[in-house]
């Protein structure tokens, strides 16, 4: 994996050469937990394999999502429902493998020193029906309960906010436990991703995330909103 990372993936995604040691160090540190290496490209394409390896070595994850629950917080039923709505034709085995991979990513929180996760979600994430109403209710309860972990913070940007900096699309920022490391920005699209290392890109997304946090409901009010909407899905079943 390290050879592929150095000779293929880092050059292909335009990561500046002076930053390669950071990525290679993250991959080395996470290699002890290289569970993802057993998955084939039909489940884990190269462009996402790089991100998963880096995610394993991150000490801080900040993410904004406009439509979907972040993968690190999805329930298995929610993940399955998403996969079955994919435009790709997959066998039952491939679907089960992909769902298992998504759940395995969450083992990052079982580390001795788990990362600090801060997720800002648009209200649409909570209200968009993915799977059944029961699936959504359990998913929202999972979100609310996740905040019992002091290293996980969730905020919701309500519809009443109107226009906001996140409307240009979702993004994730990874921070690493190395002195003077600025981190990186991950932007995913349908068939690939961008890895942004430039100082201006990191600064721009940092400012956008801080603005989103300021516009969003405070964490406690966000959890209350999540539980209220979860109850609405429960009430709709009767």
C-alpha positions, 0 to 999 in steps of 0.5 A: 500500500505504501508503495502505491501511495507514494508512486501512484496515488499522491502524484495522481491527486496532485499532493505537493511532494513536500507534503508526502512524508505526512501522508506516508507517516499517516499510512504507516501509523494506520497500517496496524489497523489496515483492515480496509486493505482486504476490500477490492476496488469494487468496494473501495476505489483507490481515490477513497482508499487514500482517504480512509488510510488518512482518516485512520491517522487523523486526530481531528475530523471536521465535516459538513454534510448537506444531504446525507448522514456522515459515514462515520455516524451511519447505522447499518440499515441507513447505509444499506438503504443508501447502497440499494439506491445507488445507480450502480448494479451490484450483487447482493454479496457486493451490497453486503460487503460495501455495507460491512466496509462502511460500518468497519470505518467506525472502528476509528472510535474504538482506538486508544486515542480516537479522533475528535469529530465535529459534524455540522449537518443541514436540516435536510440530512435529518428530514430526507427519508432514506429507507423506511421511517423506522430506519430514519428514526433509529438513525436519528437516535444514533446521531443523538446518542453519539453525542454522549461521547465527549469527542463527538459534537453535532450541530444542525443548520436549520432551514430557517437560517436561509442561505449559508456557506455550506450551500456550495457542497459538503466537505471534510477537513482532517487534522493530524497530530504532528506539529505545524501540520496544516491538515487537508481538505477532502472534497468527494464527487460521484466518481472521485475526490479532490485532496486540497493542501494549499494554504488558501484552500484550507483557510477558506474551508476553515472559515466556512466551517466556523461560520457554519458552526456560528449559524447552526444551533448550539450542540444541545439544541441540535440534539433536541431537534434531532430527537424531535424529528426522530419522534416525528418519524415514529409518529408517522408510522401510526 
